[in-house]
Amino acid sequence: MKKVIFLDRDGVVIKERGEYNYLPDHIIMVEGIVEAFHKIIRKGFEIIIISNQGGIALGKYKARDVKYINDSIKQFFKSYGIKILDIVYCPHHPDTSRCICRKPDSLLIEKMMHIYNIDPKVSWFIGDQERDVEAGQKAGLKTVLIKPNDDLNPYLNLPEL
């Protein structure tokens, strides 16, 4: 079984702007993220990024915009020799529908655990919002709550990680 660190996208991997990230110039990596991902891999983990993208349901942007951002993120890390196992997102918004894939629910995490044969007992979710922690806990993962746009590296020094 795989060990995985699931990470929220906006505010953990790319900078949270306080608005939706859907244009190419919205891709601003959080400080220290390349070093952090190298640490994660050296510790034997693989990486999956999970995010809520409710702006799709609200008509603020399209699924193709999210695909472009996610593909750009994968390419960025690939250029540093870092493989992202997957990037998945929920396109729903609580004002337009009720779903169980949107964090704080855990369906996306559970799907990834099934698809990639992930062991929840040794896997983690790192997020910058309580909903990230809640989703990770519902899926049986250990969790870490960071400050939005914070350097991930100090958090990776937890003895149990």
HUZIZI-V621697 format. One record per backbone hydrogen bond with DSSP energy under -1.0 kcal/mol. NH is the residue of the N-H (numbers start at 1). CO is the residue of the C=O. If there is no record, write none. Layout:
BEGIN
nh: <NH:NH>
co: <CO:CO>
END
This chain:
BEGIN
nh: <2:5:6:7:8:11:12:13:14:15:26:27:28:30:33:36:37:38:39:40:41:42:43:44:45:46:48:49:50:51:53:56:57:58:59:60:66:67:68:69:70:71:72:73:74:75:76:77:78:79:80:81:82:85:88:90:96:97:105:107:110:111:112:113:114:115:116:118:119:122:124:125:126:127:132:133:134:135:136:137:138:139:140:141:142:144:146:149:150:156:157:158:161>
co: <117:46:124:48:126:14:9:9:9:28:23:24:26:13:30:32:33:34:35:36:37:38:39:41:40:3:5:86:7:88:90:53:91:54:56:55:62:63:64:65:66:67:68:69:70:71:72:73:74:75:77:78:77:47:49:51:93:93:102:100:106:107:108:109:110:111:112:113:2:119:4:142:6:144:129:129:130:131:132:133:134:135:137:136:123:125:127:11:147:152:154:155:158>
END
